[in-house]
């Protein structure tokens, strides 16, 4: 038996014998979030952005992103779908990217 395992076993036995703090003794915590002052602008695709983006982000966070190209927004949406696990249906990706690009277009050179 390793020392770490023996220590963990002893600690578990000690907690079991003396009891861990009861969850009922903890008071519920309540927080109040600030009001949302920003909303997505109406345009084709706004319903997708509201449904998919607002699950994790505020509209203010999304609208304050720098102007990104279509390819850059597509990469952001792919990142949200892939590593971050956002359940954005593949059938909505193109319309969502188009909406995001239109909201803050890259200035023409």
C-alpha positions as CSV (number, residue, x, y, z in Angstrom):
1,X,0.0,0.0,0.0
2,X,1.4,3.4,-1.0
3,X,1.6,6.3,1.5
4,X,-0.7,8.4,-0.6
5,X,-3.3,5.6,-0.7
6,X,-3.0,4.9,3.0
7,X,-3.4,8.7,3.8
8,X,-6.5,8.9,1.6
9,X,-8.0,5.8,3.2
10,X,-7.3,7.2,6.6
11,X,-8.8,10.6,5.8
12,X,-11.9,8.9,4.4
13,X,-12.3,6.8,7.5
14,X,-11.9,9.9,9.7
15,X,-14.6,11.8,7.8
16,X,-16.9,8.8,7.9
17,X,-16.4,8.4,11.7
18,X,-16.9,12.1,12.5
19,X,-19.2,13.0,9.6
20,X,-18.7,15.6,7.0
21,X,-20.5,18.9,7.3
22,X,-24.2,18.4,6.4
23,X,-25.4,20.0,3.2
24,X,-28.5,21.1,5.1
25,X,-26.3,23.4,7.3
26,X,-25.3,25.4,4.3
27,X,-27.4,28.4,3.4
28,X,-28.5,28.9,-0.2
29,X,-26.6,31.6,-2.1
30,X,-28.4,34.0,-4.3
31,X,-26.9,36.4,-6.8
32,X,-28.5,39.0,-9.0
33,X,-27.0,39.6,-12.5
34,X,-27.1,43.0,-14.1
35,X,-29.8,43.7,-16.6
36,X,-28.9,43.1,-20.2
37,X,-28.7,46.4,-22.0
38,X,-27.7,45.0,-25.4
39,X,-29.6,42.9,-27.9
40,X,-28.8,41.4,-31.3
41,X,-29.9,43.7,-34.1
42,X,-32.8,42.4,-36.2
43,X,-31.6,40.8,-39.4
44,X,-31.8,37.4,-41.2
45,X,-30.2,34.9,-38.8
46,X,-31.0,36.8,-35.6
47,X,-33.1,33.9,-34.2
48,X,-30.2,31.5,-34.7
49,X,-27.8,33.9,-32.9
50,X,-30.3,34.4,-30.1
51,X,-30.8,30.7,-29.6
52,X,-27.2,29.5,-30.1
53,X,-25.0,32.3,-28.9
54,X,-27.0,33.5,-25.9
55,X,-26.8,30.0,-24.3
56,X,-23.3,30.9,-23.2
57,X,-22.6,34.5,-24.1
58,X,-24.3,37.9,-23.6
59,X,-25.3,39.8,-26.7
60,X,-22.9,42.5,-25.5
61,X,-20.0,40.1,-25.5
62,X,-20.8,38.9,-29.0
63,X,-21.4,42.4,-30.4
64,X,-18.2,43.8,-28.9
65,X,-16.0,41.4,-30.8
66,X,-13.6,42.9,-33.4
67,X,-14.7,43.0,-37.0
68,X,-14.0,39.5,-38.3
69,X,-14.0,38.0,-41.8
70,X,-16.4,35.3,-42.8
71,X,-13.5,32.8,-42.5
72,X,-12.6,34.0,-39.0
73,X,-16.3,33.8,-37.8
74,X,-16.5,30.4,-39.3
75,X,-13.5,29.3,-37.3
76,X,-15.0,30.8,-34.2
77,X,-18.2,28.9,-34.7
78,X,-16.3,25.7,-35.4
79,X,-14.4,26.2,-32.2
80,X,-17.6,26.7,-30.2
81,X,-19.0,23.5,-31.8
82,X,-15.9,21.4,-31.5
83,X,-13.7,21.9,-28.4
84,X,-16.3,23.9,-26.5
85,X,-19.2,21.5,-27.4
86,X,-21.8,24.1,-28.4
87,X,-24.8,22.2,-29.8
88,X,-25.1,24.4,-32.9
89,X,-26.6,22.3,-35.7
90,X,-24.5,22.0,-38.8
91,X,-27.5,23.2,-40.8
92,X,-27.4,26.5,-39.0
93,X,-23.7,27.3,-39.2
94,X,-23.7,29.2,-42.6
95,X,-26.7,31.4,-41.6
96,X,-25.1,32.1,-38.2
97,X,-21.8,33.0,-39.7
98,X,-23.5,35.3,-42.2
99,X,-25.4,37.0,-39.4
100,X,-22.3,37.6,-37.3
101,X,-20.3,38.9,-40.3
102,X,-23.1,41.3,-41.1
103,X,-23.3,42.7,-37.6
104,X,-19.7,43.9,-37.6
105,X,-18.3,43.7,-41.1
106,X,-14.6,44.1,-41.8
107,X,-14.1,47.6,-43.3
108,X,-13.4,47.6,-47.1
109,X,-9.8,48.5,-48.0
